[in-house]
Amino acid sequence: MTQFDQKIDEIQMRLLAEVADLHQVPEGAFNLRSNGQTAQRTTTANIDIISKEDGTGIDIKIKPHTVHESVHIPVVLSQSGLTEMVYNDFYVGEGADVVIVAGCGIHNSGDQRSEHDGIHRFFIGKNAKVKYVEKHYGSGDGRGERILNPTTEITMEEGSYLEMESVQIKGVDSTDRKTLATLEKNAKLVIKERLLTHGTQEAKSTFVVDLNGEDSSANVISRSVAKEESHQIFISRINGNTRCAGHTECDAIIMDHARIEAVPELTANNVDAALIHEAAIGKIAGEQIIKLMTLGLTEEEAEAQIVNGFLK
């Protein structure tokens, strides 16, 4: 690994560690967007990163049959009052097997709101395999809001596979996340969401999956915790348009005076569409707290231990 550019300050370094687990420039393709500008970029023989001509984002082009390579495209905002909209397109060639790590961290110590909105479009080629990790994080003691609104649009060709991990654990005041996916024959999509809200934070997650190809499948799983006065909405729609399999699950812990809405929706447009949904919302069981307290933990420590284990 090489060092980050000297223009990356301590706050931005901390954000990079939170959203992408980066302390140095990683091996492989890398693009860092900092306060609305490209700060650092690395490409490889098989993975190219190209700025869009209008400056609104990047195109990531992965050659067919590229394996054991990664792409990191983190975004950090440390300038209060900055609002931006970014468009990133991923073209994954046939037979490729890659890891893509995105994510956005906002540090706001001012009074103006900071907002990053992004649209990521994935075009995943035949028999390609992708693991996509997207983390969101907010920090700063200012009164300005930290807002993140990511949209992910996924087009999966025959036999392709995508595992998407979406994580938001701390500091984001408002988020509206949308994920839209279309699957062709034998394509498989797995989505794992982990979410924690506190204070007066608002979080909305919407998943819409169209299973268009025979024997395509989708598994959408959300685990969330809502604390204090926060509010969460989970919407998951799976449309089975042929012989296919779909499953969506929401498992949530509600605490204090929080509110959680879970809206699973299944539509079978074919007699061979096998679709299942599950939703559960509840509080932490008192016996769990008591058991951990007998081991020497305080009530607050026991509660934190349970929440952390639940969101792993």
Secondary structure, DSSP 8 states (H G I E B T S, - for coil): -B---TT--HHHHHHHHHHH--SSB-SSEEEEEETTEEEEEE--SSEEEEE-TTSSEEEEEE-TT-EEEEEE--EEE-STT-EEEEEEEEEE-TT-EEEEE--EEEE--SSS-EEEEEEEEEEE-TT-EEEEEEEEEEE-SSSS-EEEEEEEEEEE-TT-EEEEEEEEEE--SEEEEEEEEEE-TT-EEEEEEEEEE-TT-EEEEEEEEEE-STTEEEEEEEEEEE-TT-EEEEEEEEEE-SSEEEEEEEEEEE-TT-EEEEEEEEEE-STTEEEEEEEEEE---HHHHHHHHTTT--HHHHHHHHHHHHH-
